Amino acid sequence: MPVALLTVPALALLVSMLLTRYLAQGRGPLDHPNERSLHDRPIPRSGGLAVLAGLSLAFLASWLLGWGETELAWIWAGLVLVAGTAFADDLRPLSPLIRLAAQLGASGLLINGGLVWEQLVLPGWVLPFPDWLSLVLSLLLTVWMINLYNFMDGMDGLAGGMAVFGFLGLAWFGWQGSAPGYTLICLGTAAAAGGFLVHNLPPARIFLGDVGSASLGLLAAASALWGERLGLVPLWVGGLLFSPFILDATWTLLVRLARRERIWQAHRSHHYQRLVLAGWGQGRTLAYGYALMAAVMVSALAVPRLAVGEQWLLIGAWGVIYGLIHLRIARIEQATQR
C-alpha cells in the first residue's frame, strides 16, 4: 500500500479536527434555532470550512504524486464554485436562482471533465442513453445530490457520518481497482468528515453549514460518476452506498410535492426528524442511522462477489428493508400521538 494512502488521510483528519475545534468557539456565521430546528441555541455553522481544508490536502497530494487524473481538475473546479457560493449564502442568504446557477455550473464542469451518466447499468443489464438524455440525467443527478445532502444535514452527526461510511466504501472499490488517485480522494473526504464529526456528534458544538453539505453532495455525485467511468464500481452500487440519504430525501420531496407544499421552505418531514420529534432523541436516532449506513456499506462491498441473481436479490432485499423502516417510523409516530 502506498504510504500516502495512510499519511495523507491521517493529516486530513487532524487538520479538519483542529480547525473544527477552532471554528466551534464561535467563529463564523451562527445557526439560530427556529420552529423547524432540532437545536435550541445558536450553533456555529462553519464546520464545512474545516472539512474542505482537510480534503484539500488529498487533492494537493494527488497532483503532487502524479495521481491527478484529468477528472480531478474538473471536480476541484466544480467544488470551488459550489463551496464558494454556499459559503456566501451562509454569510448572507442568496437568491435560490443564484445557488441553482452555481450548481448547474458545477455540474457542467463535471460533464466537461467526462463525468457523465452514459448508461443505466444494473446486474446483467446495460441500457445506453442517447447523448441528450445522458447530459440531462448527469445535470439532474449532480444538482439533486448537492441539494439532498443539504436537506439531510439537519441532525447532529448525520451528514458527517454518511460521508464517512459512503466515501470509505468508494475508497475500498478504488483500492481494489488499483486506482490510487481515486482512493486517496475518497479516503481524504472520509477522513476530513471524521475530523469534523469529533465536534459534531450529539450535542453538536458546530454544524457543517451549506458550504459543507453542498460540497459533500457534489463530491458524492462526482465520485460515484468517476468510479463508474474508471470501471471501479457501477453507479447503482455508488447509489446504494448513499441510499440512506438518497431515499429519505427523495421520498420526502415526492410526498411534499403530492401535498402541494412549498418544497423550497424548511420543514421537519424527513424520517430522521420524525423519529427525533417522536421522542427518540438525536443520540438514539443517530445510532440507528449509523447501523443502517454500516449495513448498507457492507452489502455494497459484497456486490463484486455476488452472482447476477444474487445482486438482484440484494436490491430487492434493501427495497423491502427501506419499506419496513418507513412503516416502522409511521407506527412510532402514531404511538406517540395516542
N, C-alpha and C positions, 0 to 999 in steps of 0.2 A: 504493500500500500504506500503511495507517495506520502511523504511526511507532511506535505502541505494540506492534505485532506484531514489531517488531525490538528495541526497547529493553527491554520487559518480559522476554522470554525471555533476553536478554543478562544482565539483572540477576539473574534466577532462576539462571542458570548460575553467575554469580560468587558469589552468596550460598551456593549449595549447595557449590561447590568450596571456599570458605574455611571454611565451617562443618564440612565433611567433614574438612578438614585438621586443624582444631582437635580434633574428636572422635577422630581417628585416633591422637592422642597418649595414648590410654588412658583417655579419659573415657567413663563409662557402663559398662554390662554387657559382660563378655567372653565370647566363644565358645571354650570349651575343647575341644581335639580329643579325639575318641574313636575307636573302631574303625570307625565309619562315616564319619568325616570325610575330606576331601581336604587338610586343612591339618594342620601338625604343631606349632603353637604357638598360645597364646591370642591371639585377634584381637578387637578391639572390634567390637561388633555394634550400634552406634548410628547407623550411616550413614543409616538411614531418616529420622531427625530432620532431617538436612540436606536431604534430598530434599523433605520436607514443607515446610520453611522456604522453599525455592526456589519450589515450585509454589504456595504460599500467596500469593505476590506476583501470580501470574496470576489467581487467584480475586479478590483485592482489586482489581486493576486492572480486571477485567471489570465489577465492580459500580460502581466509580468512573466508568468510561466509559459506563455505561448499557447495557453489553452483557450484563448478568446476567439471562439468561432465567430463567423460573420453575424449570426443571430444575436450574439451577446451585445454588440454595439447598439442594435436597434431596440433591444429590451431596455438597455440603460437609458436611451433617449426617451422612450415611452415612459419609463419610470420617473425621470426628471420632470417631464411635462405633467404627469398626473400628480406627483408628490408636491410640486411647486404650486399647482392650482389648489390642491386640497389644503395645503398649509395656509395659503392666502385666505381660503374660506374659513379656516379655523380662527384666524385673526379677525376677519370681518366677513360676514356672510356674503357670498357672491350669488349672482343670478344662476338659477338652475341651468339656463341655456349656456352660460359660460362654462360651468362644470361639465355639461354634456359635450360641448365642443372640444374641451381638453381630452375627455375620454375617447371621443371618436378620433381625435388626432393621434392619441397614443395607439389606438387600435390600428390606424392606418400605418403607423411606423412599424408595428409588428408585422403587418401584412407585407410591407415593403421589404422586410427582412426575411421573408419566406415563411413566416409563421402563419400558415393558412390552414383552415379546416377543409381539406380537399376531398375527403370521402368519409362515409359512415362505415366504420369498421366495428363489427360485432363478431362474436365467436363463430368462425366458419363462414362468415358472410361479409362481403365488401360491396358498397354501393357508391361509385364515384359521383361527385356533384358537378353540375355544369359550372363554368367559371364564375358566372354572375352570382349563382347561389352560394358558391364557396366563399366569395367575398362578403356577401350579406351575412352569412352564418358566422363568419370569423369576427365581423364587427359586433354582432349581437352577443356572441359568446364572451368577448373581452369586456364589453360595456356592462353586461349583466354580472359577470364575476366581480368587477370593481364595485358595483352598487350593492350586490348581495352581501359582500363581505362587510360593507358599511352597515347594512341593515342588521346583520347578525352580531355586530360589535355593540351589544347592549347589556352585557353582564360581565362581572369581574372574571378574568381568566379565560373567557370563552374563545375570543378571536385569536389570542396568542397561542392557546392550546391547539386550536385547529391548525395553525401554521406549523407548530412543532410536529404533530402527527402527520399532516399531509405532506410536508416537504421532506421529512425523514423517509417516508415511503417512496417518493420520487427519487431521492438520493440513492436508495437501495437499487432501484432499477438502473440508474446511471452507473453505479459501481459494477453491477452485474454485466452491463453492456460495454464496459471499458471506455466510458466517456468521462474523463476526469474533470473537464470544464463544467459540464452539466452537473456532475456530482458535487463539485465544490460550491456552485451557486445554490443548489438546493440545501446542502448542509449548512452553508453560511446563513441562509434565510432562517432555517430551523433554529440555529444557534442564537441568532440575533433575537428571534422571537422568544426563545427560552430565557435570555438575559433580561428582557423586559418583563417576563412573567414573574420573576422574583418579587417584583414590587406591584404586580397587578392581580395576584391571587387574592381572594376574599379575606379581609376587607381591602379593596384596592386603594393604593396610595396615588395611582396615576392611571390615566386612560391612554389608549392609542391615539385618539383623535382621528379626524378624516385623513390626515397625512399618512397615518399608519395603516388604517383599514383599507384605504384606496390603493395604497402601494402593494399590500399583501394580496389584494384581489387581482390586481394586474399581474403580479408575479405568478399567482396560481394559474391564471389563464395562459400566460406566456410559457410557463414551464410545462404545462400539460401539452400544449401545441408543439413545443420544442421537443419534448420526449417522443411524441409520435413521429415527428419529422426525422429524428435520428434513428427511428426503429427500436427505441428502448422500451416503450410502454404504449399500448393502444389508448386512444383518447378516452374510451369508456372506462378504462381502469383508473386513469387520472381523475375522471369524474367520480368514480367510486370512492377514491381517497378523500375527496372533499364533499361527499354526498351528505354528511350531517348538516352542512351549511346549505348546499345547493337545494336539497329537497325541502327543508324548512322554509327558506326564503321564497322559493318558487311557489310552494303550496300556499303560503300566507298571501303572496301577491295575487294569486288567482282567486282566492277566497274574497279578498278585499275588492278586487275588480267585480266579482259576481255580486257583491253587496253595494256596488256603486259608491264605494268610499273614495276619498281623496288620497290616492296612493302615495302622493309626494309628502304627506303630512306624517309626523312622528306618531307612533302608536305602540301598543303593548300586546300585539296579537300573535307574536311568534311563540312556538311551542315552549321554548325555554322561559320566556317571560310569563307565560300562563302557569307554568309549574311554580315559579317563584311566587307569583301572586296567589296561588292556591295553598301556600303555606310551606312549601318545601324549603324555601330559602336558597340563597345563591350557592352556599357551600355544597349542599346535598345535590342540587341540580347540576352543578359543575362536575361533581364526582361521577354521576351517571353519564354526563356528556362525554367525559374523558374515557369512560369504559366503552361507550359506543364508538368513539373515534379509534380507540385501540383495536377493537374488534374489526372495524372496517379496514384498518391498515393491515392487520394480519391476513384477512381474507384477500385483499388486493395483492399482497406479496405472494400468495399461494397460486395465483392465476396461471403463471407460466408452467406450473407442474400439473395443471388440470387438463383433461381432455375437453374437446369442444362441448360435448353434452354436459359435462360437469360444470363448465363455465356458465352455461345457461341455467343450470340448477342453482348456482351461486347467485346469479342475477335474480332469479325468481325468489330465492330464499330471502334476499335482502328486501325485495319488494314486499313480501309478507311481513317481515320484521318491522319495516317502517310503517306499514299499515296498522300493525298491532300497537306500535308506540303511539300513533295518532289516536287510536281508540282508547288506550290506557290514559292518556292525558285528559281526554274528554271526560272519562269517568272520574278521574281525580277532581276535576273542576266541579262536576255535578255533586260529588260527595261533600265538598266544602260549602256548597250553596244550600244544602239542606238545613 
